[in-house]
């Protein structure tokens, strides 16, 4: 896997793996939106970006996710980093790209990873074991999503995983609250991926002002 060294803005004005890695390392935070209400999910994506979280993933397991991606892309413009998450199959990756996603995020290895890479998109590939890390790197993943991070030892597991892979960009995901985010970053994570501790119930129609307050807290932790 080739590390990205090209500098970019903290949004998505640079394309490809190098641009994604530059933005990821600069902001160190990827928000994960998974909602039952497509309108609320769209509002959540826009509120996150407005609150200083320019890397946002919309999980395909949420209601109307492709429509949310399509409308968010229209609102945010062509340069914003807008990912599709829970990409499992080739059809998932192709549909996400057609809807405007310029980042593919998977929970594990498989056709979603291969198709995303084949489409020329950065891929944040789900890994758990050293074997997964080697396979994802060989496949050409741009960064490595350690998932589910909280269930497999948390920051201490990341520290152990980085022993044989000190230079790879790991992004812990799963149960990452503000305190855990700080610990992961101290242990060498390139960034953290955060869902419900950040988004709360906003994507189901909950309080956007509360979301903005949580976003400010996570931005401070990840700065």
N, C-alpha and C positions, 0 to 999 in steps of 0.2 A: 504494500500500500504506500502511496506517495503522500507525504505530508504537504499541506498547503502552506506556501510561504508568501503568496501574493497578498499585499495589503488591500483592504477594502474598507468601505464605510461600515458602520455598525448595523446597517440594514443589509439589503441584498443587491447592491449595485454591481458587485462583481459576481460573475456566474461560475458555475461548476464547483468542483470539490475544493479548490483553493479558496474561492470566495466564501463558501460555506464555512470552512474551517477558520478563516480569518474572522468572520462575524461571530462564530461560536466562541472562539477564544477571547474575543473582545468583550462580549456581553456575558458569557458563561452561564446563560440561562435560556432554556427552551421551555415554553409553556405548552401544556397539553390540554386541549379542549375536547371533551367528550360529553355531549348533552342529549337530552330527550326532546328538546325544543329547538328546531333549526333557527328560528328567528332570534331566540336568546343566545344560541351558539354564535351566530354572526355578530350580534352586539358584543359578545364576550371577546371575540377575536379583535374587533376594532378597539374596544376599551383597553385591552392588553397592549396593543401597539401604541395607542395614545399615551399609555402610562409608562412607556419606556421599555417595553418587552418586544423587540422587533423580530424575534424568532418564535413563531407559533406553529404548532402542529394541530391539525384537526383529525381526530381519530375516525377512521371509517366505520368503527363500531357505534358511532353516534348516529342519531336520527338525521336523515337527509344530508349526510356529510358531504357528498359530492356537490350538492347545491350550495352548501355553506362555503365550500372551497371556491366554487365558481363566482359567487357573489362577493366573497372577500377579496378575491383577486381583482375584480372590477373596481372595488372600493380602494384598494391599497396600491394599485398600479403594478406594472410589470417587474419592478425591482425588489419588492418586499420578499423576505424569506417566508414562504408559506408552505408548510409541510403537510403531507398526508400520512397519518399514522395507522397502525394495525394493518399494514399492507402485507397480505399473506400470499396472494396469487399473482400470476401474470396479469390477469384481468383487473385486479385491484390496482396494480401499478399503472397500467395503461389508462384506466378510467381516471385515476387521480391526476395523471399528467394532462389528460384532455381537459380536466376541470380547472387546471391552472396551478397545480402543485409543482413547485420547483425543488422539492426535497421529499425523499421517500424514507419513511421510518418503519422498521419492522420489529416484531417481538422476538424473532429468531431468524435462522437461516432458511433459505428455500427460494421458491420461484419469484417471490416479491423482490428479494435482493437482486437476483440475476437480471430480472426484467428492468428494474430501476436503473441498474448500471448500464444495461444495454440501451436504454433510452437516453443515456448521457446525463442522468441526474445524480446529484450527490445522494448517497445512501447512508443513513445511520442504522446500522444493522444490529439486531439484538443478539447478544452473546451472554454466556454465563460461565463456561469453562475455558481453560486454556486451549482445548481442542477447537472450541467455537471461535476463539480469537484468531487462531492460525488460519482456520477456514475462511473467516470473514475477510481477513487481510489478503489472503490469496485471491479471493473473489474480486477484490477491488473496492471494498467498502470505504467510504470516506471517513467514518468515525464509528465507534463501537459503543452501543447502548448496553450497559450492564443491567440486565433485567431478569428477575425482580430483585433489585439491589437490597432492599431492607430484609428480605427473607433469607438471604444467603450470607449474612455476616456484616452487612453495612459497610462503613468506612474501613474497618479492618480487613474485610475481604478485598476491597479495592486496593488497599496497600499491598496485600499479598499478591494480587493479580498483576500489579505493576512491577513486581520484582523481575519476572522474566520478560516483561514488555514495557520497559520504562518510557519509551518514546511514543507510544501509541495514544491517540486521543480517545479516552474513555469518558462516557456520559452516563453516570448512574441514574436509573429511573425506577420508581416504585417506592412509595412511602417516604418521599423526600420532603420533609418539612424544613423550616428555615434553619434550625439548629443542625440537622443532618446535612443540608446543603453546604453550610460553612465547613463542617468536618470533611465532607468529600473533597471540597476544593482545597483544603489544607493538605489532604492526602494525595493531591496531584491530578484530580479530575480536570479534564479540559472544560467541562461545563456540567450542569445538572439538568435533568428533565423533570418538570414538576407538574402534576395534575391537580388532584383535589385539594392539597394543602394551599395551593395558589388560587385555583379557579373556584373552589367551593361549589355553591349551587347556582352560580351565575349562568351557566349554560343550560340550566333547567328553568330559568326565569327568575333567579334570585337577585340579590342587591348588587348593582354595579358599583355603587360607591364603596361598599365593603371590598369588592374585588380590587378596585383601584388602590385602596389602602394596603391590601395584601401585596399587590404588585409593587408598590413603593418599597415595602419591607424587603421583598426578595431582591429587587434591584440593588438595594443598599448592601445586602449580604453578598451578592455576587459581583459587586463592583471591584 
